[in-house]
């Protein structure tokens, strides 16, 4: 269980949870070490730098580096990053790149299983791009999947992969008369924003068309930020969106996504107000759990029917 005292490292060291965490991290790092070629890449970069220097060249200074190369060449106080620090950064990227996308795709499956009319529009869009059953879309063709993008945005509004994000102000703030001391932790609940009637009309309904540009005229640009916003936003958001599109286009072209049993609708399922929270619920509906990413405690139940 989380306790406020555990926020402070000097106090957290005295809790049994600290030793349990270190043990789990040791296992995780040992596992990740098998798959991340940090030392091999470090040697390769050093050899390349030596060649550059001997040829009076500066190749690495002239081009954009891959993420791992940036970490390997970075310095803090004129000292290179330690192996453990690099491993932790790379592990975070690998985790975020898989877990968040899995959450997005899972809840998109759920949403589409209850909205066959949206599925049909997606299928027509796919057929307009190509009716070839063996079609493999290019990057440019993926960008043409406009209705697919609207549908993904709407699913992320209802089921954001990361339900909340944190920020730490460096100075004291005054937000609508509320004093926020410097270095406080501010949690922004993205999921609550998605259901806010001040920002979205009929927030409990699945309406991809709400994200058409003309329908967003005058909207607050920060009312829908599933990938966060500002300089600390998700570095992989464009890749993630392209990845989800690529996955879903193959599913939509080859299968119909159906609910686990016939007749299930969304009436009341998306309504999270206290008086309507359980209206129309069935055992097939997801029970939301939010830790780092949004998950369903009881899984996501769907059926696939080949087209």
Order of alpha helices (4+ residues) and beta strands (2+ residues): alpha-alpha-alpha-alpha-alpha-beta-beta-alpha-alpha-alpha-alpha-beta-beta-beta-beta-alpha-alpha-beta-beta-beta-beta
